[in-house]
Amino acid sequence: MLESLKNKKILLIEPPFYNLFGYRRYRYPLTLTLVGTYLEKQGNSVKILDCDLPNDSCKEYSRNEARLNYPRYEEELKNKNNPVWEKIRKVLLSEKPDVVGLSSVTAKIDSANYVAKLVKETLGRNVIVMLGGPHVTGMLKTDKNHHFGENYDFVVPFIPNLVTLKPNKSLLMDLDSYTPEEISTIMTSSGCPNKCTFCCHSYDRTFPFRDEKNLLEELNETKNKFGSGLFIYIIDDCLFSFSQHFYNVTNALKKTGMNYSAEARLKALSKEKLQHFIDTGGKKLFVGVESGSQRVLDRINKNITVNEIIERTKWINDLNIPWSAFFIIGFPFETIEDLKKTKELILKIQPTFASLNQFTPYPGTELYNEFFFNKKLKSKDLFQLSGKISYDGFSKEELDYMEELFNFVDKYNESKKKELLSKK
């Protein structure tokens, strides 16, 4: 259906989510912009309305603060006087698109559903409304007949090779509203060689890459607009995992003279790659550790040992690279002993920042199908910040310890922040 769209006036909308509960989001809607770029190349007139731009009341939250404020999302969905809904109506009436496309992850599907309803109410039933996103793919893999609601005319589960395109950021209607940091996100590859049982990327076994020329064009455009002092955020899940691509991307960044951060799987790190990361302007790493329990690591198919985690994070610390470690608690098979081992590992490996996240059962993943398929959970509860542990098999002691862990991590991060400031 998507390939048949030609010579249409298309409005793509990023539904509001983070700004509804006051959480300042840092990235422009990159994937939706890639979709717009793809549709424009098909011969359509495309504009993108980002309804999740941070408003003046949004601020930075700790992970615990985000969890505590998350219920505001549901409250604001019921608040029909929120200015964002009127903004959507005004844009719909002024643009009068033939097609409206919405992008959604599981957590914000309720927001997308309301926007879809607004579209039909404002423009009538003849306007085409489509829905897409990575979690939509997961839902359809779980249930190929999944019905997303009467306001959608069709669903787009997957568009191959989107990441190889250079995103046309001029399609964003509020382009001048973004800070340089919010617009400097770069994606150069997609897919992951690992098959973690909790990950929404575990069912994507394709590995498209951007070529160096394409990437350099975007980097130089960004540099010319904002200067070489801009910090580039590379959000590939596995930049370090594909060696030739890693060297192509990092060497391209070195040519621009801009500093950057990157995400990495610990298993893919080597001392040589880490040194090359530094030499080409790499300033910060984001790595997925997940757990300090070998039992949990094995159960989620992480394909790494605790000893390897300790060894490889020591390489990072020895090179004085600031780094953020991603942890997950609340797996449906996790015990208090496992949770305690995660706390112990945080203290042992000493990340610059510890990101503690509540397990999210993404539709289509192995753990969702095993533990949650028949539970009929609401979309708003399928999110790591929901504040509700999404498995009812935990004891009070385990639940209390999880809450304690969130408080511990907030205090740990505050202590690390003060430590860094004292060294400046």
Disulfide bonds with the S-S distance in Angstrom:
none
